[in-house]
Amino acid sequence: MRYQESLDWLYSTQMFGIKLGLEGPRHLLKEYLAYPAHGVTVIHVAGTNGKGSTCAMIDSIARACGRRCGLFTSPHLIDFRERIRVSGEEIPEDNCAAMLTELRTLCERMENHPTFFEITLVLAMRWFRIRECELIVLETGMGGRLDATTAVPADVCVITPIGLDHMQYLGNSIEEIAAEKAGIFVTGKHAISAPQESGARAVLEKEANERRSPLEFVDQPLLGYPMALAGEHQTWNAALATAALHRAGLPLSSDSVGYGLIHVSWPGRFERIRPGVVLDGAHNPQAAGVLAATWRQQFSGKKAALVFSAVGGKDIAGILEILAPLASRIFLCPVDSPRAVMTEELAGYLPNNASPHETFESFEKAFAAATSQADPVLIAGSLFLVGEARAFLTQTSFQPSMQ
């Protein structure tokens, strides 16, 4: 298959939905010879918020230490190949197409067809093996215990801040969700966690104890280094990233840490895409709180022209309760996704004291109206919206995805 044909096939597998479980990905990893080679170190990152930033920092610092590093993240913002990088470079289209062609033949012989996410993970792992990566960084897709990434044996497990998200899959309390995240712990292997609420911390400690997995909590942010990513929370993510790399045995120095943190790139997270325009994929109340704090730090005293959208299954009212006070005016639009929430429904989630709002049929029209205001523009509420916005603002072809 040519690249676009292979991508069309892969996207068609989204009809199989989300299947939590490890038997399927383990079988596909084995059949496609995609398990890591002997001696390769794997760092596995789970959590509710900050996973992507932490993974990007681990990758950037590891490369500054001279390691060939494979990075697997999701979802992508614009281009599918963002999910699979080696030494910062996306998988080339020709290699991606050739490997997806092989995987299609393999999958069609299976009794239970693998999902979009399982195929993408196995594609990444085989590419990392071909490129002889020395270190692999895996971001969980959702949860941990039954996430496909947990089928890959990890050497260091990392837990970022845990909050309420994906509750239809992971549970209705912080404790239940923490148990799912702790499912990535590996017997005898180091685990590192960000500070957690007391209930989540207790669950992590119990799960680590059961697995005899040495667990440590990062107790202070990493200060004294210039950082490419904005926000005080990123100093905590940096502390988590360096602790994970230390436990992975990398020879960290102030030079390698400093170089990695100043050169890390993670688009769509308080990204100043152009003067007066910020993109942030905050899609749950905890992330919205971090975004609000960062906005007030970076734009002291200034209100935002807020362009907002969201997809189903999210705590939209909780997000808007936090973000609406930042706004002088709110511009609501749908996203290019089957899970999109229509603008009339979005308006119903606005708090009673929210600033005036308008609804639009597309992001482009909402953005045009927002930029006619004097205030800086904040585009937030969904990574799907941020991807669409970033493609529009950079004049790049957009590849929307449901997952």
Beta strands, then each sheet from edge to edge (+ up, - down):
strand 1: 41-46
strand 2: 69-72
strand 3: 84-86
strand 4: 89-90
strand 5: 135-139
strand 6: 156-159
strand 7: 190-193
strand 8: 215-217
strand 9: 271-274
strand 10: 277-280
strand 11: 304-308
strand 12: 327-332
strand 13: 357-359
strand 14: 377-380
sheet 1: 4+ 3- 2+ 5+ 1+ 6+ 7+ 8+
sheet 2: 9+ 10- 14- 11- 12- 13-
end
